């Protein structure tokens, strides 16, 4: 663990700042992520770049770094000719890289506790076709659990502070993940990607959040990779339905054009929004795609001034 204070204890004491989008930070440093492995490709090719990206967020004020594991799967690596053993090492490296960034931040003068969240992306992230924003892959809950469990076991063994079960599009995948984290000995948060007041697959958020309420491993429930304007209602619903701390880290507000492979529109993410999220029950607050260190610094300043 990165600190004697657990993340769950920190959440009980007050808001904790998450980082922003890892991919946009890597792209701003000049790295091309336009392949199926996305940022996970750099685990194999340039892990130092990932350390530097995490460090930028810690130095900006983030308390938690979410690792480069979102699209890191045994199946995805296999398609690139990476065998099972090396893929397991790369999964562990995703945690180690964030831990190294925390060590460098502390060595550079950061004195607050820092935590590492091992990213666990949905099945659709492995497909790399945008289906994590639709869900309903045609697989059973048991089949999805079988997909997720081996990766979760490797990540848990690498010693993160928490498993980030993130960008979950529907209740079937959430059920599989909640089953898969049992007994691993590492806490988790469950975070849906949503549109309005429903999951991407169309289920009401009350129905989506409810199963996490009784899972001891889950220390926070909420939303990520959604429009900022959809966050406040989801935060309030998650807090009311589960009674747990809420995690929220939306996108910048720009829209992804899958045909053009480019972002469109303008950012609608404002650091001032975080006070509304905090007041509604959010305790883990940050940003996802297209949210960079400057915005995370503003979030940190807003929350620490309160």
Order of alpha helices (4+ residues) and beta strands (2+ residues): alpha-beta-alpha-alpha-alpha-beta-alpha-alpha-beta-alpha-alpha-beta-alpha-beta-beta-beta-alpha-beta-alpha-beta-beta-beta-alpha-beta-alpha
